[in-house]
C-alpha cells in the first residue's frame, strides 16, 4: 500500500515535467518509482538517498555514516 502511494506521489510530481508523447521517459520514471518504493520498504536507505534531490538530503540533515558498534 505504501509503495503504491509513494509511486503515485513520485509520478504525480514528475508527470508535469514529462512530455505527454514521451512514453520512454514515462516508462523509465515508473520503473524508478517502483524501485524507490521497493528499496524504501526493504530498508535500503542508501538507494533512496542516492536517488533523492541533493538539496532535500541537505535540508533533512545530510548523509550520515552507518552506525558501527
C-alpha positions as CSV (number, residue, x, y, z in Angstrom):
1,X,0.0,0.0,0.0
2,X,2.7,2.5,1.0
3,X,4.7,1.5,-2.1
4,X,1.7,2.3,-4.3
5,X,1.1,5.7,-2.6
6,X,4.8,6.6,-2.9
7,X,4.9,5.7,-6.6
8,X,1.8,7.8,-7.2
9,X,3.3,10.8,-5.4
10,X,6.5,10.5,-7.4
11,X,4.7,10.0,-10.7
12,X,2.4,12.9,-9.9
13,X,5.2,15.3,-9.1
14,X,7.2,14.4,-12.2
15,X,4.5,13.9,-14.7
16,X,4.1,17.7,-15.2
17,X,7.8,17.8,-16.3
18,X,7.4,14.9,-18.7
19,X,6.1,15.5,-22.2
20,X,2.8,13.6,-22.9
21,X,4.2,11.9,-26.0
22,X,7.5,10.9,-24.4
23,X,6.5,7.4,-23.4
24,X,10.0,6.1,-23.0
25,X,10.8,8.6,-20.2
26,X,7.5,7.8,-18.5
27,X,8.3,4.1,-18.5
28,X,11.7,4.8,-17.0
29,X,10.1,7.1,-14.4
30,X,7.6,4.4,-13.5
31,X,10.5,1.8,-13.1
32,X,12.4,4.3,-10.9
33,X,9.3,5.0,-8.7
34,X,8.7,1.2,-8.2
35,X,12.4,0.7,-7.5
36,X,12.4,3.5,-4.9
37,X,9.3,2.1,-3.3
38,X,10.8,-1.4,-3.1
39,X,14.0,0.0,-1.7
40,X,12.1,2.0,0.9
41,X,10.1,-1.0,2.1
42,X,13.2,-3.2,2.2
43,X,15.1,-0.6,4.3
44,X,17.7,0.2,1.6
45,X,18.0,3.8,2.7
46,X,21.3,4.3,0.8
47,X,19.5,3.7,-2.6
48,X,16.7,6.0,-1.6
49,X,19.1,8.8,-0.6
50,X,21.1,8.3,-3.8
51,X,18.0,9.0,-5.8
52,X,16.8,11.9,-3.7
53,X,17.4,15.5,-4.8
54,X,20.6,16.7,-3.1
55,X,19.1,19.8,-1.6
56,X,16.4,17.8,0.1
57,X,19.0,15.5,1.6
58,X,20.9,18.6,2.9
59,X,17.7,20.1,4.4
60,X,17.0,16.8,6.2
61,X,20.4,16.6,7.8
62,X,22.6,15.2,5.1
63,X,24.1,11.8,4.8
64,X,25.3,10.1,8.0
65,X,27.8,7.3,8.3
66,X,26.2,4.0,9.2
67,X,26.2,3.1,12.9
68,X,29.0,0.8,13.8
69,X,29.0,-0.7,17.3
